[in-house]
Amino acid sequence: MSSEEEQKRIEADGNSRGIPPAEFIEDVPKYVAQAGDRTVDEMLKEINELYGKYKFMEQQLVKQKRTLLSKIPDMKNALEAITFLNEKKDSDENVETNFEVSSNVYANATIDPSVDTVYLWLGANVMLEYTKNDALQLLTKNLSNAQQRLSVINTDIDFIKDQITITEVNIARVHNHRVSLKRAAAASK
């Protein structure tokens, strides 16, 4: 699917992932009457399954959002460090710094800012050497992509929350209708 088509779909229903929207049940007795041979309990079970699917999707989106939110500050810090080194490039003095070796373990380092290469940790035990300009371009592009993905994920989370609310209301309305049918059946005996 092209990005234009995806953008149109997002604008149309606030949904970039093709998640089926929940339908609000306006007239519960009519909805139950159209169910054919399914019982109200079976209908409630189906609506509850849909609710569970929406909750699962919400959890996955929140997890993706949390992951992106943890990566964005690292990208910004790397961009700031490379920008700082570029500013100090013409200086004759070395830069003294501490860098993180592992969680809560730091080492002292002396950096010669005139060196034109940096190493970027890409993850999965991969580190690559880049020129400072290439690293700036890569990090800027990655940061921009991460922020765009975060925006799309936020839109999808809002869409899912709306679907969850609609589904919860449908569950309550069908349940209340089931209770009224049981009361009517008990009163007619």
N, CA, C and O atoms as a DFTB+ gen file, in Angstrom:
756 C
 N C O
     1  1       0.854      -1.170       0.000
     2  2       0.000       0.000       0.000
     3  2       0.898       1.230       0.000
     4  3       1.869       1.286       0.755
     5  1       0.588       2.208      -0.831
     6  2       1.403       3.415      -0.903
     7  2       1.155       4.279       0.323
     8  3       0.136       4.147       1.001
     9  1       2.093       5.154       0.590
    10  2       1.954       6.015       1.764
    11  2       0.787       6.980       1.599
    12  3       0.185       7.382       2.595
    13  1       0.448       7.364       0.364
    14  2      -0.704       8.234       0.136
    15  2      -1.998       7.520       0.513
    16  3      -2.866       8.102       1.164
    17  1      -2.125       6.256       0.103
    18  2      -3.323       5.483       0.442
    19  2      -3.421       5.294       1.944
    20  3      -4.503       5.408       2.519
    21  1      -2.297       5.008       2.581
    22  2      -2.291       4.817       4.029
    23  2      -2.680       6.116       4.724
    24  3      -3.452       6.090       5.682
    25  1      -2.161       7.250       4.261
    26  2      -2.481       8.544       4.854
    27  2      -3.970       8.847       4.705
    28  3      -4.586       9.374       5.632
    29  1      -4.563       8.519       3.544
    30  2      -5.993       8.738       3.338
    31  2      -6.819       7.891       4.299
    32  3      -7.821       8.358       4.840
    33  1      -6.392       6.631       4.513
    34  2      -7.121       5.752       5.428
    35  2      -7.019       6.269       6.856
    36  3      -7.996       6.232       7.605
    37  1      -5.829       6.755       7.236
    38  2      -5.656       7.302       8.584
    39  2      -6.573       8.509       8.771
    40  3      -7.221       8.648       9.807
    41  1      -6.623       9.380       7.765
    42  2      -7.474      10.563       7.861
    43  2      -8.944      10.175       7.884
    44  3      -9.740      10.822       8.563
    45  1      -9.316       9.128       7.155
    46  2     -10.719       8.723       7.077
    47  2     -11.222       8.146       8.397
    48  3     -12.294       8.523       8.870
    49  1     -10.449       7.229       8.996
    50  2     -10.961       6.595      10.210
    51  2      -9.982       6.601      11.387
    52  3     -10.250       5.966      12.407
    53  1      -8.858       7.303      11.265
    54  2      -7.904       7.365      12.366
    55  2      -7.238       6.033      12.649
    56  3      -6.886       5.738      13.791
    57  1      -7.066       5.230      11.611
    58  2      -6.634       3.858      11.798
    59  2      -5.653       3.486      10.696
    60  3      -6.047       3.313       9.542
    61  1      -4.367       3.362      11.050
    62  2      -3.362       3.055      10.033
    63  2      -3.126       1.560       9.866
    64  3      -2.440       1.152       8.929
    65  1      -3.668       0.747      10.733
    66  2      -3.366      -0.679      10.743
    67  2      -4.491      -1.544      10.172
    68  3      -4.393      -2.771      10.192
    69  1      -5.522      -0.941       9.680
    70  2      -6.627      -1.716       9.120
    71  2      -7.444      -2.434      10.184
    72  3      -8.037      -3.477       9.908
    73  1      -7.481      -1.893      11.385
    74  2      -8.239      -2.491      12.482
    75  2      -9.721      -2.264      12.210
    76  3     -10.142      -1.136      11.951
    77  1     -10.512      -3.331      12.269
    78  2     -11.940      -3.141      11.985
    79  2     -12.612      -2.319      13.089
    80  3     -12.424      -2.598      14.273
    81  1     -13.384      -1.318      12.705
    82  2     -14.059      -0.502      13.715
    83  2     -15.222      -1.255      14.356
    84  3     -15.876      -2.080      13.717
    85  1     -15.464      -0.956      15.622
    86  2     -16.608      -1.540      16.331
    87  2     -17.866      -0.784      15.909
    88  3     -17.851       0.433      15.730
    89  1     -18.939      -1.527      15.756
    90  2     -20.201      -0.892      15.387
    91  2     -21.043      -0.716      16.636
    92  3     -21.272      -1.662      17.389
    93  1     -21.503       0.521      16.845
    94  2     -22.373       0.784      17.984
    95  2     -23.743       0.187      17.702
    96  3     -24.301       0.390      16.624
    97  1     -24.282      -0.541      18.658
    98  2     -25.597      -1.166      18.503
    99  2     -26.651      -0.160      18.939
   100  3     -26.865       0.061      20.131
   101  1     -27.304       0.445      17.957
   102  2     -28.326       1.466      18.239
   103  2     -29.570       0.836      18.876
   104  3     -30.044       1.261      19.929
   105  1     -30.072      -0.182      18.197
   106  2     -31.326      -0.810      18.614
   107  2     -31.031      -2.254      19.006
   108  3     -30.941      -3.132      18.148
   109  1     -30.882      -2.492      20.304
   110  2     -30.483      -3.819      20.779
   111  2     -31.542      -4.882      20.448
   112  3     -31.165      -5.945      19.955
   113  1     -32.843      -4.660      20.687
   114  2     -33.830      -5.691      20.328
   115  2     -33.791      -6.068      18.841
   116  3     -33.924      -7.240      18.487
   117  1     -33.609      -5.069      17.984
   118  2     -33.520      -5.334      16.544
   119  2     -32.251      -6.136      16.244
   120  3     -32.282      -7.071      15.443
   121  1     -31.138      -5.775      16.883
   122  2     -29.868      -6.485      16.701
   123  2     -30.010      -7.948      17.125
   124  3     -29.528      -8.845      16.434
   125  1     -30.658      -8.182      18.238
   126  2     -30.858      -9.548      18.734
   127  2     -31.806     -10.316      17.804
   128  3     -31.602     -11.504      17.555
   129  1     -32.826      -9.649      17.298
   130  2     -33.786     -10.306      16.402
   131  2     -33.122     -10.716      15.089
   132  3     -33.501     -11.726      14.495
   133  1     -32.133      -9.943      14.629
   134  2     -31.447     -10.246      13.377
   135  2     -30.393     -11.336      13.558
   136  3     -29.786     -11.774      12.581
   137  1     -30.175     -11.767      14.767
   138  2     -29.111     -12.731      15.048
   139  2     -29.439     -14.133      14.548
   140  3     -28.563     -14.998      14.510
   141  1     -30.643     -14.354      14.179
   142  2     -31.010     -15.688      13.682
   143  2     -31.081     -16.690      14.818
   144  3     -31.791     -16.471      15.799
   145  1     -30.350     -17.790      14.692
   146  2     -30.432     -18.852      15.696
   147  2     -29.419     -18.675      16.837
   148  3     -29.327     -19.541      17.707
   149  1     -28.683     -17.605      16.849
   150  2     -27.739     -17.363      17.953
   151  2     -28.494     -16.840      19.165
   152  3     -29.444     -16.068      19.038
   153  1     -28.062     -17.268      20.321
   154  2     -28.684     -16.786      21.554
   155  2     -28.014     -15.473      21.970
   156  3     -26.966     -15.094      21.449
   157  1     -28.645     -14.805      22.911
   158  2     -28.088     -13.558      23.427
   159  2     -26.747     -13.833      24.110
   160  3     -25.825     -13.023      24.023
   161  1     -26.642     -14.979      24.789
   162  2     -25.377     -15.340      25.441
   163  2     -24.257     -15.523      24.411
   164  3     -23.123     -15.105      24.646
   165  1     -24.575     -16.147      23.271
   166  2     -23.572     -16.315      22.215
   167  2     -23.160     -14.958      21.641
   168  3     -21.991     -14.730      21.331
   169  1     -24.133     -14.071      21.508
   170  2     -23.829     -12.732      21.010
   171  2     -22.921     -11.988      21.995
   172  3     -21.978     -11.309      21.589
   173  1     -23.213     -12.122      23.280
   174  2     -22.369     -11.489      24.291
   175  2     -20.959     -12.067      24.253
   176  3     -19.979     -11.342      24.420
   177  1     -20.864     -13.355      24.037
   178  2     -19.552     -13.998      23.951
   179  2     -18.757     -13.434      22.776
   180  3     -17.562     -13.166      22.905
   181  1     -19.420     -13.254      21.626
   182  2     -18.755     -12.688      20.449
   183  2     -18.274     -11.261      20.708
   184  3     -17.161     -10.890      20.337
   185  1     -19.128     -10.473      21.348
   186  2     -18.752      -9.087      21.641
   187  2     -17.585      -9.069      22.635
   188  3     -16.679      -8.246      22.507
   189  1     -17.600      -9.967      23.617
   190  2     -16.502     -10.047      24.577
   191  2     -15.199     -10.480      23.907
   192  3     -14.126     -10.009      24.284
   193  1     -15.282     -11.373      22.919
   194  2     -14.079     -11.770      22.172
   195  2     -13.501     -10.578      21.415
   196  3     -12.287     -10.371      21.396
   197  1     -14.379      -9.803      20.796
   198  2     -13.939      -8.598      20.093
   199  2     -13.283      -7.624      21.075
   200  3     -12.263      -7.009      20.764
   201  1     -13.875      -7.492      22.254
   202  2     -13.322      -6.628      23.291
   203  2     -11.919      -7.102      23.691
   204  3     -11.008      -6.290      23.853
   205  1     -11.754      -8.408      23.848
   206  2     -10.443      -8.968      24.189
   207  2      -9.407      -8.686      23.104
   208  3      -8.248      -8.399      23.402
   209  1      -9.833      -8.770      21.840
   210  2      -8.920      -8.473      20.730
   211  2      -8.490      -7.011      20.755
   212  3      -7.316      -6.702      20.552
   213  1      -9.430      -6.123      21.000
   214  2      -9.089      -4.704      21.081
   215  2      -8.125      -4.437      22.239
   216  3      -7.173      -3.670      22.095
   217  1      -8.375      -5.069      23.383
   218  2      -7.483      -4.879      24.538
   219  2      -6.084      -5.400      24.224
   220  3      -5.092      -4.783      24.613
   221  1      -5.996      -6.527      23.525
   222  2      -4.690      -7.077      23.141
   223  2      -3.959      -6.106      22.211
   224  3      -2.768      -5.846      22.381
   225  1      -4.693      -5.572      21.222
   226  2      -4.084      -4.612      20.294
   227  2      -3.602      -3.376      21.044
   228  3      -2.531      -2.841      20.753
   229  1      -4.399      -2.926      22.009
   230  2      -4.004      -1.759      22.795
   231  2      -2.708      -2.038      23.554
   232  3      -1.812      -1.194      23.584
   233  1      -2.606      -3.217      24.166
   234  2      -1.389      -3.579      24.902
   235  2      -0.174      -3.589      23.972
   236  3       0.893      -3.103      24.345
   237  1      -0.328      -4.135      22.775
   238  2       0.784      -4.184      21.832
   239  2       1.213      -2.783      21.398
   240  3       2.406      -2.496      21.291
   241  1       0.245      -1.926      21.152
   242  2       0.562      -0.554      20.748
   243  2       1.246       0.221      21.880
   244  3       2.182       0.984      21.642
   245  1       0.773       0.017      23.103
   246  2       1.394       0.690      24.248
   247  2       2.828       0.192      24.420
   248  3       3.720       0.967      24.762
   249  1       3.044      -1.088      24.186
   250  2       4.402      -1.650      24.273
   251  2       5.311      -1.023      23.203
   252  3       6.448      -0.650      23.494
   253  1       4.809      -0.909      21.972
   254  2       5.585      -0.278      20.897
   255  2       5.884       1.181      21.222
   256  3       6.981       1.674      20.957
   257  1       4.899       1.866      21.797
   258  2       5.088       3.265      22.168
   259  2       6.170       3.387      23.245
   260  3       7.038       4.256      23.164
   261  1       6.112       2.524      24.239
   262  2       7.104       2.543      25.315
   263  2       8.511       2.307      24.759
   264  3       9.464       2.961      25.183
   265  1       8.642       1.379      23.816
   266  2       9.939       1.097      23.205
   267  2      10.463       2.324      22.453
   268  3      11.629       2.693      22.595
   269  1       9.602       2.948      21.660
   270  2      10.017       4.149      20.925
   271  2      10.396       5.279      21.877
   272  3      11.385       5.980      21.658
   273  1       9.610       5.450      22.927
   274  2       9.902       6.521      23.879
   275  2      11.234       6.309      24.587
   276  3      11.865       7.272      25.022
   277  1      11.663       5.063      24.704
   278  2      12.965       4.809      25.326
   279  2      14.114       5.012      24.333
   280  3      15.236       5.302      24.746
   281  1      13.852       4.864      23.040
   282  2      14.907       5.019      22.029
   283  2      15.124       6.467      21.608
   284  3      16.246       6.850      21.278
   285  1      14.088       7.262      21.613
   286  2      14.186       8.645      21.135
   287  2      15.209       9.465      21.933
   288  3      16.002      10.178      21.319
   289  1      15.228       9.397      23.267
   290  2      16.248      10.166      23.996
   291  2      17.679       9.738      23.652
   292  3      18.576      10.580      23.602
   293  1      17.901       8.450      23.415
   294  2      19.232       7.981      23.030
   295  2      19.650       8.580      21.690
   296  3      20.803       8.974      21.515
   297  1      18.713       8.647      20.745
   298  2      19.014       9.242      19.442
   299  2      19.348      10.727      19.595
   300  3      20.286      11.228      18.975
   301  1      18.571      11.424      20.424
   302  2      18.814      12.848      20.642
   303  2      20.180      13.070      21.289
   304  3      20.914      13.984      20.912
   305  1      20.513      12.222      22.271
   306  2      21.819      12.350      22.934
   307  2      22.964      12.113      21.952
   308  3      23.968      12.825      21.991
   309  1      22.827      11.136      21.088
   310  2      23.869      10.857      20.094
   311  2      24.008      12.038      19.124
   312  3      25.119      12.426      18.762
   313  1      22.869      12.601      18.711
   314  2      22.911      13.777      17.828
   315  2      23.621      14.952      18.512
   316  3      24.441      15.632      17.895
   317  1      23.302      15.182      19.778
   318  2      23.937      16.271      20.525
   319  2      25.439      16.045      20.645
   320  3      26.223      16.983      20.498
   321  1      25.842      14.800      20.913
   322  2      27.269      14.497      21.058
   323  2      28.020      14.750      19.755
   324  3      29.105      15.332      19.764
   325  1      27.452      14.318      18.643
   326  2      28.122      14.509      17.353
   327  2      28.161      15.995      16.991
   328  3      29.159      16.482      16.461
   329  1      27.085      16.704      17.274
   330  2      27.063      18.152      17.025
   331  2      28.128      18.852      17.868
   332  3      28.828      19.739      17.381
   333  1      28.246      18.451      19.128
   334  2      29.261      19.021      20.017
   335  2      30.667      18.761      19.466
   336  3      31.508      19.661      19.450
   337  1      30.916      17.531      19.016
   338  2      32.234      17.208      18.452
   339  2      32.513      18.007      17.185
   340  3      33.650      18.420      16.953
   341  1      31.499      18.228      16.369
   342  2      31.674      19.046      15.158
   343  2      32.013      20.489      15.518
   344  3      32.817      21.129      14.840
   345  1      31.399      21.002      16.591
   346  2      31.689      22.367      17.028
   347  2      33.130      22.488      17.526
   348  3      33.767      23.524      17.334
   349  1      33.640      21.442      18.158
   350  2      34.996      21.448      18.710
   351  2      36.050      20.998      17.694
   352  3      37.230      20.903      18.031
   353  1      35.641      20.724      16.476
   354  2      36.532      20.152      15.459
   355  2      37.774      21.000      15.205
   356  3      38.870      20.460      15.056
   357  1      37.617      22.307      15.155
   358  2      38.737      23.195      14.848
   359  2      39.576      23.531      16.081
   360  3      40.623      24.168      15.969
   361  1      39.124      23.114      17.223
   362  2      39.846      23.382      18.465
   363  2      41.055      22.451      18.587
   364  3      41.019      21.311      18.125
   365  1      42.118      22.948      19.212
   366  2      43.313      22.121      19.413
   367  2      43.222      21.256      20.655
   368  3      44.023      20.338      20.829
   369  1      42.272      21.533      21.509
   370  2      42.204      20.785      22.761
   371  2      41.296      19.558      22.642
   372  3      40.281      19.577      21.945
   373  1      41.686      18.509      23.333
   374  2      40.893      17.283      23.366
   375  2      39.723      17.466      24.320
   376  3      39.741      18.339      25.189
   377  1      38.719      16.639      24.146
   378  2      37.523      16.679      24.992
   379  2      37.607      15.531      25.987
   380  3      37.769      14.373      25.605
   381  1      37.494      15.868      27.275
   382  2      37.458      14.846      28.332
   383  2      35.999      14.522      28.624
   384  3      35.175      15.425      28.766
   385  1      35.681      13.237      28.714
   386  2      34.297      12.835      28.949
   387  2      34.239      11.496      29.659
   388  3      35.249      10.802      29.780
   389  1      33.082      11.145      30.116
   390  2      32.785       9.816      30.648
   391  2      31.782       9.181      29.701
   392  3      30.862       9.846      29.225
   393  1      31.956       7.921      29.434
   394  2      30.975       7.239      28.594
   395  2      30.528       5.967      29.285
   396  3      31.270       5.366      30.062
   397  1      29.307       5.570      28.990
   398  2      28.706       4.410      29.638
   399  2      29.193       3.136      28.961
   400  3      29.016       2.943      27.758
   401  1      29.813       2.271      29.764
   402  2      30.275       0.985      29.261
   403  2      29.138      -0.023      29.334
   404  3      28.888      -0.764      28.384
   405  1      28.462      -0.041      30.454
   406  2      27.261      -0.848      30.643
   407  2      26.427      -0.139      31.698
   408  3      26.788       0.951      32.142
   409  1      25.352      -0.725      32.092
   410  2      24.461      -0.085      33.043
   411  2      25.222       0.290      34.319
   412  3      25.765      -0.574      35.008
   413  1      25.251       1.581      34.618
   414  2      25.913       2.138      35.812
   415  2      27.424       1.928      35.855
   416  3      28.024       2.038      36.924
   417  1      28.044       1.633      34.732
   418  2      29.499       1.511      34.656
   419  2      29.998       2.505      33.605
   420  3      29.637       2.428      32.431
   421  1      30.845       3.446      34.061
   422  2      31.351       4.489      33.176
   423  2      32.872       4.436      33.123
   424  3      33.523       3.959      34.052
   425  1      33.427       4.931      32.023
   426  2      34.875       5.000      31.852
   427  2      35.241       6.398      31.376
   428  3      34.473       7.050      30.669
   429  1      36.421       6.848      31.773
   430  2      36.919       8.145      31.306
   431  2      37.462       7.986      29.898
   432  3      38.005       6.942      29.536
   433  1      37.302       9.048      29.107
   434  2      37.807       8.998      27.738
   435  2      38.302      10.376      27.334
   436  3      37.789      11.398      27.790
   437  1      39.286      10.382      26.487
   438  2      39.783      11.605      25.875
   439  2      39.517      11.484      24.379
   440  3      39.958      10.539      23.724
   441  1      38.783      12.465      23.857
   442  2      38.370      12.415      22.454
   443  2      39.084      13.519      21.687
   444  3      39.099      14.677      22.104
   445  1      39.668      13.143      20.572
   446  2      40.280      14.109      19.669
   447  2      39.195      14.554      18.688
   448  3      38.829      13.785      17.798
   449  1      38.671      15.776      18.827
   450  2      37.551      16.204      17.980
   451  2      37.907      16.365      16.504
   452  3      37.015      16.488      15.664
   453  1      39.188      16.365      16.183
   454  2      39.554      16.519      14.771
   455  2      39.347      15.230      13.978
   456  3      39.326      15.258      12.748
   457  1      39.196      14.111      14.667
   458  2      38.921      12.834      13.988
   459  2      37.537      12.933      13.358
   460  3      36.590      13.393      13.996
   461  1      37.424      12.505      12.120
   462  2      36.182      12.704      11.372
   463  2      35.224      11.516      11.439
   464  3      34.204      11.523      10.750
   465  1      35.519      10.506      12.240
   466  2      34.631       9.340      12.299
   467  2      34.118       9.128      13.710
   468  3      34.753       9.506      14.695
   469  1      32.953       8.513      13.775
   470  2      32.338       8.107      15.041
   471  2      31.818       6.686      14.870
   472  3      31.637       6.206      13.750
   473  1      31.587       6.034      15.973
   474  2      31.011       4.691      15.958
   475  2      29.604       4.779      16.522
   476  3      29.383       5.356      17.587
   477  1      28.670       4.208      15.805
   478  2      27.282       4.182      16.263
   479  2      26.890       2.753      16.603
   480  3      27.119       1.816      15.839
   481  1      26.287       2.626      17.783
   482  2      25.781       1.330      18.228
   483  2      24.415       1.149      17.596
   484  3      23.488       1.907      17.880
   485  1      24.290       0.144      16.738
   486  2      23.035      -0.083      16.020
   487  2      22.137      -1.095      16.716
   488  3      20.971      -1.241      16.350
   489  1      22.659      -1.786      17.704
   490  2      21.894      -2.811      18.389
   491  2      22.242      -4.181      17.846
   492  3      22.957      -4.298      16.850
   493  1      21.743      -5.208      18.491
   494  2      22.000      -6.590      18.083
   495  2      23.507      -6.853      17.977
   496  3      23.965      -7.539      17.063
   497  1      24.264      -6.299      18.924
   498  2      25.719      -6.450      18.974
   499  2      26.410      -5.967      17.699
   500  3      27.397      -6.558      17.260
   501  1      25.888      -4.894      17.109
   502  2      26.467      -4.333      15.894
   503  2      26.830      -2.872      16.132
   504  3      25.998      -2.071      16.557
   505  1      28.085      -2.543      15.851
   506  2      28.554      -1.164      15.914
   507  2      29.256      -0.871      14.600
   508  3      30.077      -1.663      14.137
   509  1      28.927       0.283      13.992
   510  2      29.523       0.643      12.704
   511  2      30.199       1.998      12.785
   512  3      29.794       2.876      13.546
   513  1      31.236       2.144      11.982
   514  2      31.956       3.408      11.892
   515  2      31.327       4.257      10.791
   516  3      31.095       3.780       9.680
   517  1      31.053       5.530      11.115
   518  2      30.486       6.477      10.166
   519  2      31.306       7.758      10.222
   520  3      31.932       8.065      11.236
   521  1      31.293       8.493       9.130
   522  2      31.821       9.853       9.203
   523  2      30.814      10.649      10.039
   524  3      29.651      10.262      10.161
   525  1      31.269      11.749      10.601
   526  2      30.362      12.545      11.443
   527  2      29.154      13.024      10.655
   528  3      28.034      13.023      11.166
   529  1      29.378      13.430       9.417
   530  2      28.248      13.911       8.604
   531  2      27.260      12.795       8.284
   532  3      26.047      12.995       8.346
   533  1      27.785      11.617       7.943
   534  2      26.897      10.480       7.673
   535  2      26.125      10.082       8.929
   536  3      24.941       9.748       8.866
   537  1      26.813      10.122      10.068
   538  2      26.152       9.773      11.332
   539  2      25.053      10.784      11.654
   540  3      23.970      10.407      12.103
   541  1      25.329      12.058      11.426
   542  2      24.298      13.084      11.656
   543  2      23.081      12.851      10.769
   544  3      21.941      12.936      11.226
   545  1      23.336      12.555       9.489
   546  2      22.220      12.294       8.566
   547  2      21.419      11.073       9.002
   548  3      20.188      11.103       9.020
   549  1      22.124       9.999       9.353
   550  2      21.442       8.768       9.764
   551  2      20.624       8.990      11.027
   552  3      19.457       8.603      11.092
   553  1      21.229       9.608      12.019
   554  2      20.519       9.835      13.277
   555  2      19.347      10.793      13.101
   556  3      18.298      10.605      13.718
   557  1      19.510      11.801      12.279
   558  2      18.413      12.745      12.026
   559  2      17.252      12.033      11.344
   560  3      16.092      12.227      11.707
   561  1      17.575      11.207      10.353
   562  2      16.534      10.447       9.648
   563  2      15.841       9.466      10.600
   564  3      14.614       9.366      10.608
   565  1      16.629       8.747      11.396
   566  2      16.053       7.781      12.334
   567  2      15.187       8.461      13.386
   568  3      14.132       7.944      13.756
   569  1      15.630       9.618      13.868
   570  2      14.841      10.357      14.855
   571  2      13.534      10.825      14.242
   572  3      12.479      10.724      14.869
   573  1      13.597      11.334      13.027
   574  2      12.382      11.788      12.341
   575  2      11.410      10.620      12.137
   576  3      10.212      10.753      12.389
   577  1      11.935       9.471      11.677
   578  2      11.083       8.285      11.486
   579  2      10.466       7.828      12.797
   580  3       9.289       7.467      12.837
   581  1      11.250       7.840      13.873
   582  2      10.741       7.403      15.180
   583  2       9.635       8.338      15.657
   584  3       8.632       7.880      16.204
   585  1       9.806       9.630      15.458
   586  2       8.776      10.583      15.878
   587  2       7.516      10.438      15.041
   588  3       6.411      10.582      15.564
   589  1       7.661      10.152      13.740
   590  2       6.487       9.913      12.896
   591  2       5.765       8.639      13.332
   592  3       4.538       8.614      13.429
   593  1       6.538       7.579      13.594
   594  2       5.924       6.328      14.054
   595  2       5.213       6.526      15.385
   596  3       4.142       5.963      15.613
   597  1       5.810       7.326      16.263
   598  2       5.182       7.607      17.553
   599  2       3.852       8.321      17.353
   600  3       2.875       8.026      18.040
   601  1       3.815       9.253      16.418
   602  2       2.577       9.967      16.119
   603  2       1.503       9.005      15.604
   604  3       0.347       9.078      16.021
   605  1       1.889       8.104      14.697
   606  2       0.935       7.121      14.155
   607  2       0.457       6.183      15.254
   608  3      -0.728       5.858      15.322
   609  1       1.366       5.751      16.110
   610  2       0.986       4.851      17.210
   611  2       0.021       5.551      18.155
   612  3      -0.940       4.938      18.619
   613  1       0.263       6.831      18.449
   614  2      -0.657       7.578      19.313
   615  2      -2.042       7.672      18.686
   616  3      -3.051       7.543      19.379
   617  1      -2.093       7.897      17.372
   618  2      -3.376       7.941      16.665
   619  2      -4.075       6.588      16.744
   620  3      -5.282       6.519      16.977
   621  1      -3.310       5.508      16.547
   622  2      -3.885       4.166      16.615
   623  2      -4.371       3.830      18.024
   624  3      -5.406       3.183      18.187
   625  1      -3.630       4.264      19.034
   626  2      -4.060       4.019      20.422
   627  2      -5.371       4.748      20.686
   628  3      -6.275       4.190      21.308
   629  1      -5.484       5.994      20.218
   630  2      -6.738       6.731      20.392
   631  2      -7.887       6.014      19.693
   632  3      -8.981       5.906      20.246
   633  1      -7.642       5.522      18.476
   634  2      -8.667       4.787      17.741
   635  2      -9.086       3.531      18.512
   636  3     -10.276       3.256      18.660
   637  1      -8.108       2.778      18.998
   638  2      -8.404       1.546      19.738
   639  2      -9.192       1.851      21.009
   640  3     -10.127       1.126      21.351
   641  1      -8.820       2.919      21.708
   642  2      -9.546       3.281      22.931
   643  2     -11.004       3.595      22.622
   644  3     -11.896       3.232      23.390
   645  1     -11.250       4.268      21.504
   646  2     -12.630       4.530      21.096
   647  2     -13.375       3.228      20.824
   648  3     -14.534       3.079      21.212
   649  1     -12.708       2.283      20.156
   650  2     -13.343       1.003      19.852
   651  2     -13.622       0.210      21.128
   652  3     -14.648      -0.461      21.237
   653  1     -12.710       0.292      22.085
   654  2     -12.906      -0.389      23.367
   655  2     -14.119       0.193      24.085
   656  3     -14.932      -0.546      24.641
   657  1     -14.239       1.517      24.070
   658  2     -15.381       2.165      24.721
   659  2     -16.688       1.750      24.064
   660  3     -17.659       1.428      24.749
   661  1     -16.712       1.757      22.739
   662  2     -17.921       1.350      22.015
   663  2     -18.268      -0.090      22.353
   664  3     -19.434      -0.415      22.578
   665  1     -17.263      -0.952      22.390
   666  2     -17.506      -2.369      22.680
   667  2     -18.004      -2.557      24.113
   668  3     -18.892      -3.374      24.357
   669  1     -17.438      -1.809      25.059
   670  2     -17.904      -1.903      26.453
   671  2     -19.366      -1.473      26.573
   672  3     -20.147      -2.093      27.294
   673  1     -19.725      -0.408      25.860
   674  2     -21.114       0.055      25.879
   675  2     -22.025      -1.006      25.252
   676  3     -23.113      -1.271      25.763
   677  1     -21.579      -1.611      24.147
   678  2     -22.369      -2.671      23.515
   679  2     -22.562      -3.849      24.459
   680  3     -23.659      -4.401      24.545
   681  1     -21.511      -4.237      25.164
   682  2     -21.608      -5.349      26.122
   683  2     -22.654      -5.025      27.183
   684  3     -23.510      -5.851      27.500
   685  1     -22.573      -3.813      27.725
   686  2     -23.522      -3.421      28.770
   687  2     -24.953      -3.403      28.241
   688  3     -25.872      -3.861      28.920
   689  1     -25.146      -2.880      27.044
   690  2     -26.505      -2.782      26.499
   691  2     -27.089      -4.161      26.178
   692  3     -28.261      -4.416      26.454
   693  1     -26.275      -5.051      25.596
   694  2     -26.778      -6.399      25.285
   695  2     -27.031      -7.168      26.586
   696  3     -28.011      -7.905      26.692
   697  1     -26.157      -6.998      27.560
   698  2     -26.363      -7.660      28.857
   699  2     -27.663      -7.176      29.504
   700  3     -28.448      -7.983      30.002
   701  1     -27.890      -5.859      29.496
   702  2     -29.129      -5.317      30.071
   703  2     -30.353      -5.833      29.316
   704  3     -31.392      -6.096      29.922
   705  1     -30.235      -5.975      28.010
   706  2     -31.348      -6.526      27.229
   707  2     -31.587      -7.980      27.613
   708  3     -32.734      -8.412      27.729
   709  1     -30.518      -8.733      27.810
   710  2     -30.657     -10.143      28.230
   711  2     -31.367     -10.218      29.582
   712  3     -32.236     -11.066      29.785
   713  1     -30.995      -9.332      30.500
   714  2     -31.643      -9.310      31.822
   715  2     -33.129      -8.992      31.680
   716  3     -33.967      -9.621      32.326
   717  1     -33.453      -8.016      30.834
   718  2     -34.875      -7.663      30.653
   719  2     -35.645      -8.810      30.007
   720  3     -36.813      -9.022      30.330
   721  1     -35.001      -9.565      29.085
   722  2     -35.675     -10.727      28.484
   723  2     -35.923     -11.811      29.544
   724  3     -36.983     -12.437      29.551
   725  1     -34.971     -12.029      30.419
   726  2     -35.154     -13.030      31.490
   727  2     -36.248     -12.611      32.445
   728  3     -37.036     -13.445      32.889
   729  1     -36.308     -11.314      32.771
   730  2     -37.361     -10.820      33.669
   731  2     -38.728     -10.977      33.010
   732  3     -39.695     -11.381      33.655
   733  1     -38.800     -10.654      31.718
   734  2     -40.078     -10.794      31.003
   735  2     -40.506     -12.255      30.940
   736  3     -41.692     -12.560      31.062
   737  1     -39.542     -13.163      30.750
   738  2     -39.856     -14.601      30.697
   739  2     -40.313     -15.076      32.068
   740  3     -41.239     -15.881      32.164
   741  1     -39.680     -14.593      33.128
   742  2     -40.060     -14.983      34.488
   743  2     -41.426     -14.426      34.847
   744  3     -42.197     -15.098      35.533
   745  1     -41.746     -13.220      34.406
   746  2     -43.040     -12.609      34.698
   747  2     -44.173     -13.284      33.943
   748  3     -45.308     -13.304      34.420
   749  1     -43.884     -13.831      32.783
   750  2     -44.933     -14.468      31.993
   751  2     -45.257     -15.880      32.473
   752  3     -46.236     -16.475      32.021
   753  1     -44.450     -16.421      33.380
   754  2     -44.736     -17.777      33.884
   755  2     -45.825     -17.790      34.878
   756  3     -46.180     -18.851      35.391
